[in-house]
């Protein structure tokens, strides 16, 4: 690292090509894996961050600049969750309830985008405000789809946990019952 090594090891591959499974050096190591970006969650997070950024830029250029904080925060939060899901931080930091945090982020984003989009379209007459409102409506739809999918996943998980708890509770009751059939 630093200070630079005066006698570096010779390059094993003189052509400069790395083997297929070798780690990629530099900033490319921070980029999400292609498999995650092609998954449904990856595409939703990319759409959320893209729409939030476009909405933010439209609000900056419009007379409705009072609303630019919400898209900026949602853009940063979507990037954080994109990075966290891609780097599998939810597996590394077990103390946080990642699905609940993601669910609350999506619900609040959908509600806030819906409210400020209606206001931007109805109250302001410039084109940038109208464009921000339209992109905000698209963002509302994407965030709503995301929180619907998260809700379904959490509901399935809780149902599986409840059915397992009920079967173990029933077995324990049968074992502990005082039924003398003499």
N, C-alpha and C positions, 0 to 999 in steps of 0.2 A: 504494500500500500504506500504509505509515505514514511520516510523518504524513499524515492524510487530505488529499486534494486539495480545495482550497477552491473551485475552479471546475471541477466535473465536467462531462464532455461530456453534452449533452442525450441523453435516451433515444430511440433511433431508432424503437422500437416503443412507443407510448404505452400500449398495452393491457397491456404487461408479459409478453407471450408471446414466447418465443424461437423462432427458426426450427428446423425439425426436425433439422438436422445440427449445431446449435450445441452447444458443450460445456456441460455442466451445472455450475453454480457450487456451491461449498460442499462439504460432506461427501459429497454424492451422487456426486461424481467419484471417490471411493474405493471405491464399491460395484462389485462385479463386473458385467460386462455380462450382460444377460439371455440372450444366445445361449450364453455359457459355462455359466451356471447350468442351462440346459436340456440341455446335453450330458451324456453318461454320466459323464465324469470330474467334472463340476461337481456332479451329483446324488450321486455317491459321496462326494465330499468334504463336501457338506452333510450327508449322512446320518452320516458318521463324526463330524463335529463335533457334530451334534445328539445322537447317541447317547452320545458321550463326555461331553457336558455333563450329560445326564440321569443317567448312571451316576455322575458326580461328585457331583451333588446327592443322589442316593440314598445314596451312601457317607458323605456328610457327616451325614445324618440317621440313620444306622444305628450299631450297635455295632461294625461292622467298619470303623471309620474309619481303620484302619491302611492300607487299600487305596486311599485317596482320591488319593494322589499320581499313580498311573498314569493314571487317567482325566483328571486335570487336565493332565498333560503331553501326553497324546494329543489332548486338546481343543485345546490351544495349537498343537501341531504341525499338526493338521488345518486350523486357521484360517490358519496361516502358509502351508501349501501351497495352500490355497484362494486366498489373496491372491496368492501368487507365480504360480500358474497363470493367474489372472484378469488379472493385470497383465503377463503374459508375461515374467517375470523370467528364465525359462530361456533366452530368446533374448538377453536383455541381458547376463547373466552366463554366459558360455560356459565359464569355468574349472571350474565345478561339474558333477558328473555327476548331473543331476536325476533321471533315471529310477532310478538305483541308490539314491539317497537316499530316494526315494519308495518303492521296493521294500523297502528295509530297514526303513523306518518302518512299513509295513503288515505285514510279517512279524513284527516284534517286537511290534507292537500286538496282532495276532491271538493270538500265543502268550501274552502277558501277560494279556490279557483272558480267555482260556480258563482259565488257571491260577487267577486270582483269582476268577473267577465260580464255578468248581467249589468253591473254598474257601469263598466267601461263602454259597453255597447249602447246603453240607454241614455247615459248622461253626457258623454263627450261626443263631439261631432267630427273630429279629425280622423283621417284614415289610419294612422298608426294606432289610435285607441281602438278602433273597430277591428283592426288586424290582431291586436293583443287580445281582445275579447274572443275572437274566433279561435285563435290558438289556445286560449285559456279553456274554451269549451272542449276542444280536442284533448287537452291535458286532463280535464275533469273526467272524460270518458276513460282515458288510459289509467288514471289513478283508481277510478271506480272498478275497472276490470281487475286491477292488481289486488285491491282489498277484497274483492269477491273471491278471487282464487285463494288468497291467504286465509280468509274465513273458512272456506270449504276444507282446506288442508288441516286447519286447527280443529274444526268440528270432527273430521274423520279421526284425527289423532285422539281427541277426547272420547269419542265413541268407543274406540278400541280399548282405551284405558278403563272406561266404565264397565264394559262387558267383561274384561279380565278381572276387575275388582268384584263384580257381582258373582262370577263363577267361584272365585276363591272364598268369598263370604258365604256362599251357599254350601260349599264343601266343609267349611269350618263349622257351620251350624249343624250339618248332618253328623259330623264327628262328635260334637259336643252335646248332642241331644240326649236326653235322659228317657229314652223310650224303652221300657221293659216289656217285651212281648211274651212274657211267661204266662 
